[in-house]
Amino acid sequence: MISTDHRRKKRGFNTSNSRPVEALKDGEVVKYFPSQSEAQRQGFCQSGISACITGDAKHHRGYQWRSAKRKED
């Protein structure tokens, strides 16, 4: 049986490599994702989010994006 911790790491949750991101609309945070991979599973493109965070794009799917601080469980 696979442990819960292993599943969480495999899915990108709470690992040192995961970077949480926030989607903003009109300057207000409207969505929070614990990782870009989780945002991708919700229908967003990881490269589009990265382009916004690095300044190469202004919007992705109608949202501005930025890195976020990790929320504590």
Secondary structure, DSSP 8 states (H G I E B T S, - for coil): ---HHHHHHHTTSS-TT---EEEEETTEEEEEESSHHHHHHTT--HHHHHHHHHTS-S-BTTBEEEE------
